[in-house]
Structures are given as C-alpha cells and as structure tokens.
Amino acid sequence: MPYPMDTVFEGVESRRRLSKRQIGYGAWKEGLSVERVGDGLVVDGERYEPVSE
C-alpha cells in the first residue's frame, strides 16, 4: 500500500520521526538506502513504522 507524502514514520530503536517526504529526499539527495519491509520501511538499516497521529 502506498503511503501519502505526509505520513510520519518512527524509528523502532531511535524513536526518531521522519516524514515520507524527508525519507524520499534523503534517498534522492543524500543516497540513503530505503527498503519497504512489511508495513514499514528500513532506512539505512533501521526499521521505521508508520505512526498514526
């Protein structure tokens, strides 16, 4: 399922919050590795899950 651009993801370990827009920009501009895993993402080795606000 694709997420809207304003979806917020939270790191499972770091609790850092990133929007889908920030993750996309980081992958495009800074070369972050991003993979879709289950219902979340793995960004540079850390799993991020969508957060409902």
N, CA, C and O atoms as a CHARMM CRD file, in Angstrom:
* protein
*
  212
    1    1 MET  N      0.83100  -1.17000   0.00000 PROA 1      0.00000
    2    1 MET  CA     0.00000   0.00000   0.00000 PROA 1      0.00000
    3    1 MET  C      0.88500   1.24700   0.00000 PROA 1      0.00000
    4    1 MET  O      1.74100   1.38800   0.87300 PROA 1      0.00000
    5    2 PRO  N      0.70000   2.14000  -0.94500 PROA 2      0.00000
    6    2 PRO  CA     1.48000   3.38000  -0.95200 PROA 2      0.00000
    7    2 PRO  C      1.00400   4.32800   0.15700 PROA 2      0.00000
    8    2 PRO  O     -0.18700   4.41200   0.45600 PROA 2      0.00000
    9    3 TYR  N      1.94600   5.02300   0.74400 PROA 3      0.00000
   10    3 TYR  CA     1.62700   5.97800   1.80200 PROA 3      0.00000
   11    3 TYR  C      1.57300   7.39300   1.23000 PROA 3      0.00000
   12    3 TYR  O      2.33900   7.71600   0.32200 PROA 3      0.00000
   13    4 PRO  N      0.67000   8.25600   1.75300 PROA 4      0.00000
   14    4 PRO  CA     0.66400   9.66400   1.32700 PROA 4      0.00000
   15    4 PRO  C      1.97000  10.34200   1.75900 PROA 4      0.00000
   16    4 PRO  O      2.64500   9.86800   2.67300 PROA 4      0.00000
   17    5 MET  N      2.32300  11.45300   1.09900 PROA 5      0.00000
   18    5 MET  CA     3.58200  12.14300   1.38000 PROA 5      0.00000
   19    5 MET  C      3.65900  12.68400   2.80800 PROA 5      0.00000
   20    5 MET  O      4.76000  12.89000   3.31800 PROA 5      0.00000
   21    6 ASP  N      2.52900  12.91900   3.46200 PROA 6      0.00000
   22    6 ASP  CA     2.57800  13.46500   4.81500 PROA 6      0.00000
   23    6 ASP  C      2.58200  12.38200   5.90200 PROA 6      0.00000
   24    6 ASP  O      2.45500  12.70400   7.08400 PROA 6      0.00000
   25    7 THR  N      2.72500  11.11900   5.52800 PROA 7      0.00000
   26    7 THR  CA     2.80000  10.03400   6.50100 PROA 7      0.00000
   27    7 THR  C      4.06900  10.19200   7.33400 PROA 7      0.00000
   28    7 THR  O      5.13500  10.50000   6.80100 PROA 7      0.00000
   29    8 VAL  N      3.94900   9.98100   8.64400 PROA 8      0.00000
   30    8 VAL  CA     5.08700  10.07100   9.55200 PROA 8      0.00000
   31    8 VAL  C      5.48200   8.66300   9.96400 PROA 8      0.00000
   32    8 VAL  O      4.63000   7.83800  10.29500 PROA 8      0.00000
   33    9 PHE  N      6.78500   8.39700   9.94200 PROA 9      0.00000
   34    9 PHE  CA     7.33900   7.11300  10.35400 PROA 9      0.00000
   35    9 PHE  C      8.20800   7.32800  11.58300 PROA 9      0.00000
   36    9 PHE  O      8.87800   8.35300  11.71000 PROA 9      0.00000
   37   10 GLU  N      8.19100   6.34900  12.49200 PROA 10     0.00000
   38   10 GLU  CA     9.00500   6.43900  13.70000 PROA 10     0.00000
   39   10 GLU  C      9.97400   5.26900  13.74300 PROA 10     0.00000
   40   10 GLU  O      9.59900   4.12300  13.49300 PROA 10     0.00000
   41   11 GLY  N     11.23000   5.57500  14.06500 PROA 11     0.00000
   42   11 GLY  CA    12.25700   4.54800  14.17800 PROA 11     0.00000
   43   11 GLY  C     11.98700   3.64100  15.36400 PROA 11     0.00000
   44   11 GLY  O     11.69600   4.12500  16.45800 PROA 11     0.00000
   45   12 VAL  N     12.07800   2.34800  15.16700 PROA 12     0.00000
   46   12 VAL  CA    11.79100   1.38800  16.22900 PROA 12     0.00000
   47   12 VAL  C     12.81400   1.52800  17.34900 PROA 12     0.00000
   48   12 VAL  O     12.44300   1.47500  18.52200 PROA 12     0.00000
   49   13 GLU  N     14.08100   1.70400  17.02500 PROA 13     0.00000
   50   13 GLU  CA    15.12800   1.80300  18.03900 PROA 13     0.00000
   51   13 GLU  C     15.36600   3.24100  18.49600 PROA 13     0.00000
   52   13 GLU  O     15.44600   3.49700  19.69700 PROA 13     0.00000
   53   14 SER  N     15.47800   4.17100  17.57000 PROA 14     0.00000
   54   14 SER  CA    15.85000   5.55000  17.91200 PROA 14     0.00000
   55   14 SER  C     14.66700   6.42300  18.30500 PROA 14     0.00000
   56   14 SER  O     14.85700   7.46400  18.93400 PROA 14     0.00000
   57   15 ARG  N     13.45800   6.02400  17.95000 PROA 15     0.00000
   58   15 ARG  CA    12.23900   6.80400  18.16500 PROA 15     0.00000
   59   15 ARG  C     12.25700   8.10900  17.37900 PROA 15     0.00000
   60   15 ARG  O     11.43200   8.98900  17.62700 PROA 15     0.00000
   61   16 ARG  N     13.17500   8.24500  16.44400 PROA 16     0.00000
   62   16 ARG  CA    13.26100   9.42600  15.59300 PROA 16     0.00000
   63   16 ARG  C     12.09100   9.40000  14.61700 PROA 16     0.00000
   64   16 ARG  O     11.75300   8.34800  14.07400 PROA 16     0.00000
   65   17 ARG  N     11.47400  10.55700  14.39500 PROA 17     0.00000
   66   17 ARG  CA    10.34200  10.63700  13.47300 PROA 17     0.00000
   67   17 ARG  C     10.76600  11.31200  12.17500 PROA 17     0.00000
   68   17 ARG  O     11.42800  12.35000  12.18000 PROA 17     0.00000
   69   18 LEU  N     10.37200  10.70300  11.07500 PROA 18     0.00000
   70   18 LEU  CA    10.64600  11.23300   9.74500 PROA 18     0.00000
   71   18 LEU  C      9.38000  11.14200   8.90800 PROA 18     0.00000
   72   18 LEU  O      8.62700  10.17400   9.01300 PROA 18     0.00000
   73   19 SER  N      9.14900  12.13600   8.09200 PROA 19     0.00000
   74   19 SER  CA     8.01700  12.07400   7.17700 PROA 19     0.00000
   75   19 SER  C      8.44500  11.31600   5.92200 PROA 19     0.00000
   76   19 SER  O      9.63500  11.16100   5.64800 PROA 19     0.00000
   77   20 LYS  N      7.46800  10.85700   5.18000 PROA 20     0.00000
   78   20 LYS  CA     7.78100  10.16900   3.92900 PROA 20     0.00000
   79   20 LYS  C      8.53100  11.11700   2.99800 PROA 20     0.00000
   80   20 LYS  O      9.40600  10.68400   2.24800 PROA 20     0.00000
   81   21 ARG  N      8.20100  12.38600   3.04000 PROA 21     0.00000
   82   21 ARG  CA     8.86800  13.39600   2.22000 PROA 21     0.00000
   83   21 ARG  C     10.35700  13.49700   2.59500 PROA 21     0.00000
   84   21 ARG  O     11.21200  13.57300   1.71300 PROA 21     0.00000
   85   22 GLN  N     10.66700  13.49800   3.90400 PROA 22     0.00000
   86   22 GLN  CA    12.06000  13.56400   4.35100 PROA 22     0.00000
   87   22 GLN  C     12.83300  12.31400   3.93500 PROA 22     0.00000
   88   22 GLN  O     13.98500  12.40300   3.51200 PROA 22     0.00000
   89   23 ILE  N     12.20400  11.16900   4.05500 PROA 23     0.00000
   90   23 ILE  CA    12.85500   9.91200   3.67800 PROA 23     0.00000
   91   23 ILE  C     13.12600   9.90600   2.18000 PROA 23     0.00000
   92   23 ILE  O     14.21800   9.53400   1.75000 PROA 23     0.00000
   93   24 GLY  N     12.14900  10.31100   1.38900 PROA 24     0.00000
   94   24 GLY  CA    12.31900  10.35700  -0.06300 PROA 24     0.00000
   95   24 GLY  C     13.41900  11.31700  -0.46700 PROA 24     0.00000
   96   24 GLY  O     14.22100  11.00500  -1.34700 PROA 24     0.00000
   97   25 TYR  N     13.46700  12.48900   0.16900 PROA 25     0.00000
   98   25 TYR  CA    14.50600  13.47100  -0.14900 PROA 25     0.00000
   99   25 TYR  C     15.88100  12.92500   0.22500 PROA 25     0.00000
  100   25 TYR  O     16.84100  13.08700  -0.52800 PROA 25     0.00000
  101   26 GLY  N     15.97900  12.27800   1.38500 PROA 26     0.00000
  102   26 GLY  CA    17.25000  11.69900   1.81900 PROA 26     0.00000
  103   26 GLY  C     17.73500  10.61200   0.87300 PROA 26     0.00000
  104   26 GLY  O     18.92900  10.50800   0.59400 PROA 26     0.00000
  105   27 ALA  N     16.81500   9.81500   0.38700 PROA 27     0.00000
  106   27 ALA  CA    17.18200   8.75200  -0.54800 PROA 27     0.00000
  107   27 ALA  C     17.64500   9.34300  -1.87900 PROA 27     0.00000
  108   27 ALA  O     18.59300   8.85300  -2.49100 PROA 27     0.00000
  109   28 TRP  N     16.96500  10.40000  -2.31500 PROA 28     0.00000
  110   28 TRP  CA    17.28400  11.01600  -3.60600 PROA 28     0.00000
  111   28 TRP  C     18.55900  11.84400  -3.52900 PROA 28     0.00000
  112   28 TRP  O     19.44800  11.70200  -4.36900 PROA 28     0.00000
  113   29 LYS  N     18.64900  12.70900  -2.52400 PROA 29     0.00000
  114   29 LYS  CA    19.73300  13.68000  -2.47900 PROA 29     0.00000
  115   29 LYS  C     20.96600  13.16900  -1.73000 PROA 29     0.00000
  116   29 LYS  O     22.09400  13.46300  -2.12700 PROA 29     0.00000
  117   30 GLU  N     20.76500  12.41600  -0.66500 PROA 30     0.00000
  118   30 GLU  CA    21.86700  12.00400   0.19400 PROA 30     0.00000
  119   30 GLU  C     22.24100  10.53700   0.04100 PROA 30     0.00000
  120   30 GLU  O     23.19800  10.07800   0.66500 PROA 30     0.00000
  121   31 GLY  N     21.50400   9.79600  -0.77500 PROA 31     0.00000
  122   31 GLY  CA    21.83500   8.39800  -1.02200 PROA 31     0.00000
  123   31 GLY  C     21.48400   7.43700   0.10300 PROA 31     0.00000
  124   31 GLY  O     22.10000   6.37700   0.21400 PROA 31     0.00000
  125   32 LEU  N     20.50400   7.78400   0.94700 PROA 32     0.00000
  126   32 LEU  CA    20.06800   6.85300   1.98500 PROA 32     0.00000
  127   32 LEU  C     19.49100   5.60200   1.34700 PROA 32     0.00000
  128   32 LEU  O     18.80000   5.67500   0.33100 PROA 32     0.00000
  129   33 SER  N     19.77600   4.46000   1.94400 PROA 33     0.00000
  130   33 SER  CA    19.16000   3.23800   1.42700 PROA 33     0.00000
  131   33 SER  C     17.79600   3.07400   2.09700 PROA 33     0.00000
  132   33 SER  O     17.67600   3.16500   3.31900 PROA 33     0.00000
  133   34 VAL  N     16.77600   2.83200   1.27900 PROA 34     0.00000
  134   34 VAL  CA    15.40300   2.69100   1.77300 PROA 34     0.00000
  135   34 VAL  C     14.80200   1.44200   1.14700 PROA 34     0.00000
  136   34 VAL  O     14.83900   1.26500  -0.07000 PROA 34     0.00000
  137   35 GLU  N     14.24500   0.57400   1.99700 PROA 35     0.00000
  138   35 GLU  CA    13.56800  -0.63100   1.52300 PROA 35     0.00000
  139   35 GLU  C     12.20600  -0.71300   2.19200 PROA 35     0.00000
  140   35 GLU  O     12.04200  -0.32500   3.34900 PROA 35     0.00000
  141   36 ARG  N     11.24500  -1.21700   1.46000 PROA 36     0.00000
  142   36 ARG  CA     9.92100  -1.46600   2.03400 PROA 36     0.00000
  143   36 ARG  C      9.94700  -2.87100   2.64700 PROA 36     0.00000
  144   36 ARG  O     10.32600  -3.84000   1.98900 PROA 36     0.00000
  145   37 VAL  N      9.53900  -2.96300   3.91500 PROA 37     0.00000
  146   37 VAL  CA     9.51200  -4.24100   4.62100 PROA 37     0.00000
  147   37 VAL  C      8.19300  -4.34200   5.37100 PROA 37     0.00000
  148   37 VAL  O      7.93000  -3.56400   6.28800 PROA 37     0.00000
  149   38 GLY  N      7.37800  -5.29000   4.98300 PROA 38     0.00000
  150   38 GLY  CA     6.06900  -5.44800   5.62900 PROA 38     0.00000
  151   38 GLY  C      5.25900  -4.17900   5.51600 PROA 38     0.00000
  152   38 GLY  O      5.01300  -3.69100   4.41300 PROA 38     0.00000
  153   39 ASP  N      4.83500  -3.62900   6.66700 PROA 39     0.00000
  154   39 ASP  CA     4.03900  -2.39700   6.64000 PROA 39     0.00000
  155   39 ASP  C      4.88400  -1.16600   6.94800 PROA 39     0.00000
  156   39 ASP  O      4.33600  -0.08400   7.16100 PROA 39     0.00000
  157   40 GLY  N      6.20700  -1.30800   6.97400 PROA 40     0.00000
  158   40 GLY  CA     7.08100  -0.18400   7.27900 PROA 40     0.00000
  159   40 GLY  C      8.21500  -0.06000   6.28300 PROA 40     0.00000
  160   40 GLY  O      8.14900  -0.58500   5.17200 PROA 40     0.00000
  161   41 LEU  N      9.25800   0.64500   6.70100 PROA 41     0.00000
  162   41 LEU  CA    10.42600   0.87700   5.86300 PROA 41     0.00000
  163   41 LEU  C     11.68900   0.59300   6.65800 PROA 41     0.00000
  164   41 LEU  O     11.69400   0.69400   7.88500 PROA 41     0.00000
  165   42 VAL  N     12.75100   0.24300   5.96500 PROA 42     0.00000
  166   42 VAL  CA    14.07100   0.16100   6.57200 PROA 42     0.00000
  167   42 VAL  C     14.88400   1.27000   5.92900 PROA 42     0.00000
  168   42 VAL  O     15.13200   1.25600   4.72300 PROA 42     0.00000
  169   43 VAL  N     15.30200   2.24500   6.75500 PROA 43     0.00000
  170   43 VAL  CA    16.05500   3.39800   6.28700 PROA 43     0.00000
  171   43 VAL  C     17.44900   3.31200   6.88000 PROA 43     0.00000
  172   43 VAL  O     17.61900   3.41600   8.09500 PROA 43     0.00000
  173   44 ASP  N     18.44900   3.12300   6.02700 PROA 44     0.00000
  174   44 ASP  CA    19.84000   2.98300   6.46900 PROA 44     0.00000
  175   44 ASP  C     19.99300   1.98500   7.61500 PROA 44     0.00000
  176   44 ASP  O     20.71700   2.24200   8.57700 PROA 44     0.00000
  177   45 GLY  N     19.32000   0.86600   7.50800 PROA 45     0.00000
  178   45 GLY  CA    19.47800  -0.21800   8.47400 PROA 45     0.00000
  179   45 GLY  C     18.54700  -0.17400   9.66800 PROA 45     0.00000
  180   45 GLY  O     18.51700  -1.13400  10.43800 PROA 45     0.00000
  181   46 GLU  N     17.78400   0.89500   9.86100 PROA 46     0.00000
  182   46 GLU  CA    16.85100   0.96900  10.97400 PROA 46     0.00000
  183   46 GLU  C     15.42300   0.85300  10.48000 PROA 46     0.00000
  184   46 GLU  O     15.05300   1.46100   9.47600 PROA 46     0.00000
  185   47 ARG  N     14.63300   0.07800  11.18100 PROA 47     0.00000
  186   47 ARG  CA    13.24400  -0.10600  10.78900 PROA 47     0.00000
  187   47 ARG  C     12.40200   1.07200  11.26900 PROA 47     0.00000
  188   47 ARG  O     12.52400   1.51500  12.41100 PROA 47     0.00000
  189   48 TYR  N     11.55600   1.56500  10.38700 PROA 48     0.00000
  190   48 TYR  CA    10.62300   2.65900  10.66700 PROA 48     0.00000
  191   48 TYR  C      9.21500   2.16900  10.40500 PROA 48     0.00000
  192   48 TYR  O      8.93800   1.55300   9.37500 PROA 48     0.00000
  193   49 GLU  N      8.32500   2.45000  11.35000 PROA 49     0.00000
  194   49 GLU  CA     6.92000   2.04500  11.23900 PROA 49     0.00000
  195   49 GLU  C      6.04500   3.28800  11.10000 PROA 49     0.00000
  196   49 GLU  O      6.36200   4.32400  11.68400 PROA 49     0.00000
  197   50 PRO  N      4.94700   3.20800  10.33700 PROA 50     0.00000
  198   50 PRO  CA     4.05700   4.36500  10.24000 PROA 50     0.00000
  199   50 PRO  C      3.38500   4.65900  11.58100 PROA 50     0.00000
  200   50 PRO  O      3.03200   3.74800  12.33100 PROA 50     0.00000
  201   51 VAL  N      3.22100   5.93700  11.86000 PROA 51     0.00000
  202   51 VAL  CA     2.61600   6.37300  13.12300 PROA 51     0.00000
  203   51 VAL  C      1.31500   7.07500  12.79900 PROA 51     0.00000
  204   51 VAL  O      1.25900   7.90200  11.88800 PROA 51     0.00000
  205   52 SER  N      0.26900   6.75100  13.53900 PROA 52     0.00000
  206   52 SER  CA    -0.98800   7.47900  13.34600 PROA 52     0.00000
  207   52 SER  C     -1.01700   8.61100  14.34900 PROA 52     0.00000
  208   52 SER  O     -0.84500   8.39400  15.54900 PROA 52     0.00000
  209   53 GLU  N     -1.23100   9.80300  13.86400 PROA 53     0.00000
  210   53 GLU  CA    -1.19100  10.98600  14.72500 PROA 53     0.00000
  211   53 GLU  C     -2.56800  11.41200  15.12600 PROA 53     0.00000
  212   53 GLU  O     -2.72300  12.39300  15.85300 PROA 53     0.00000
